[in-house]
Amino acid sequence: MNWTDIISIQSLIKLVDFAVVWFVIYKLILLVKGTKAVQLLRGIILIALIKLVSVWAGFTMMSWVVDQVLNWGVIAIIIIFQPEIRRGLEHIGRGSLFVKSKRENKAAEKLISELDKAIQYMSKRRIGALMTIQMNTGLEEYIETGIDIDADVTGELLINIFIPNTPLHDGAVILKNNRVAVAAAYLPLSQSNLIPKELGTRHRAAVGISELTDALTIVISEETGEVSITQNNELLRGMTQEDYIKYLRDQLIKDDSEPEHRNAIVTITHFIESHFRGGKSE
């Protein structure tokens, strides 16, 4: 092995190192996409830019202030985003940061089946309902406003909760980790002028929570029995059974037949092999 081969191997190692780092950054961006952590990420980038400018311009005081913000900001981030950090660590511990396990998909299938049972019953009888499913963004501040249930999701339970003139029917049911976390929870009302005037408080609450989080919310109209879904500040109205089941499956069930991280590793491996074959043939 000559010096050319050594330099080539070192360059390849650096290239792989660079690719792995950017792959991790890419997965982290996907992890925080659509969550309140995106605003935090923007703030960190802004602070980093201010730090670079202050060092380049020789602003000693500004640089010191930014250093203090960064030093104490770590503690603030841990406190503010404790639920998100805990959930991320749980994903890593379960090995599901990159791929959803079959057990989780099975639980999601059961959740969709029970939701369908409840939706069909209430829609046909025009029973108003508001059901919010926690996705990536934590809903703890809204869960605290509700009445604790902490039960398995069943169609019968959801139907009983929303029967008119019962203690729990007014407000939202929040589903977390495939369980009914609370009932009668209060969601923020949207002030958007784009919401049709014929829609009531339930729909405004559904749109409101979609403006602040990435939660998936199902609304059943008490007047018409119409089924709607809100997510990411989008209101989907007049959904048929086929429509909402397909939407729920797309959002809650992941295809783990070909994990993304495995594809990336295979791509890097193929690149390395082709690089060495190319080097030997020269």
C-alpha positions, 0 to 999 in steps of 0.5 A, spaced: 500 500 500 503 506 497 501 513 500 496 514 494 492 509 497 493 511 504 490 518 502 485 515 498 482 511 504 483 517 509 479 521 504 474 516 504 473 516 511 472 523 512 467 523 506 463 517 510 464 521 516 461 527 513 455 523 510 453 520 517 453 527 520 449 529 515 444 523 515 443 524 523 442 532 522 437 530 516 433 525 521 433 530 527 430 535 522 425 530 520 424 528 528 422 535 529 418 537 523 411 540 525 413 541 532 414 547 536 421 545 536 422 548 529 421 555 532 427 553 537 431 550 532 430 557 528 432 561 535 439 557 536 441 558 528 439 565 529 444 566 536 449 562 532 449 567 527 449 573 532 455 569 535 459 569 529 458 576 527 460 578 534 466 574 534 468 577 526 466 584 528 470 584 535 464 585 539 467 583 546 461 584 550 456 582 545 460 575 544 460 574 552 452 575 552 451 570 547 455 565 551 451 566 557 445 565 553 448 559 550 450 556 557 444 557 561 439 556 554 441 548 555 438 548 562 432 552 559 431 547 553 431 541 558 426 544 562 421 547 557 422 541 552 422 535 557 416 531 554 419 531 547 426 529 550 423 524 554 419 521 548 425 521 543 430 518 548 424 512 549 424 512 541 431 511 541 431 506 547 426 502 543 430 502 537 424 505 533 427 512 532 428 510 524 422 505 524 416 503 527 415 496 530 410 491 528 407 491 535 406 499 534 403 498 527 398 493 530 396 497 536 395 503 531 391 498 526 387 497 533 386 504 534 383 506 527 378 500 528 376 502 534 375 510 532 372 507 525 367 504 530 365 510 534 365 515 528 360 510 524 356 510 530 356 517 532 356 520 525 349 516 523 346 518 529 349 526 529 352 525 535 357 531 536 364 529 537 371 532 538 377 527 538 385 529 538 390 524 537 397 526 539 402 526 534 409 529 535 408 535 539 406 534 546 399 536 548 400 536 556 398 543 557 391 541 554 391 534 557 391 538 564 385 541 562 381 535 561 378 529 566 383 523 567 381 517 563 387 513 562 384 507 558 384 503 552 381 506 546 374 502 544 369 504 540 364 503 546 368 508 550 368 513 545 361 513 544 359 513 551 363 519 552 360 523 547 353 521 548 349 528 549 347 531 556 353 526 560 358 529 564 364 528 559 361 529 552 362 537 552 370 538 550 375 534 547 377 527 548 385 526 547 388 520 545 396 519 547 400 513 546 394 509 543 390 510 549 384 515 552 388 520 556 383 525 558 376 527 556 372 534 556 379 537 555 379 544 552 382 546 546 384 553 543 379 556 538 382 558 532 380 566 530 381 564 523 376 568 518 377 562 513 373 557 517 366 557 514 361 561 518 356 554 519 361 551 523 361 551 530 365 551 536 368 544 535 371 545 528 374 552 531 377 548 536 380 542 531 383 548 527 385 551 533 389 545 535 392 544 528 395 551 528 399 550 534 401 543 534 401 537 529 396 533 532 390 530 528 383 531 530 377 528 528 370 532 528 363 529 527 358 535 526 352 535 531 348 538 525 349 534 519 353 528 522 359 530 517 366 527 519 372 532 518 379 532 520 384 537 521 392 537 522 397 542 520 392 548 519 388 544 514 381 542 515 378 536 511 371 536 510 366 531 508 370 525 509 367 518 507 369 512 511 374 510 506 377 517 506 378 518 513 381 510 514 386 512 508 388 518 512 389 515 519 393 509 516 397 514 512 399 518 518 399 512 524 402 506 520 409 506 517 411 501 512 417 498 516 419 493 510 424 497 507 427 502 513 430 509 511 436 508 515 438 501 512 437 504 505 442 510 507 447 505 509 446 500 503 448 506 499 454 508 503 456 501 502 455 501 495 459 507 494 465 505 498 465 498 494 465 502 487 470 507 490 475 501 491 473 497 485 475 504 481 481 505 485 484 498 483 482 498 476 486 504 475 
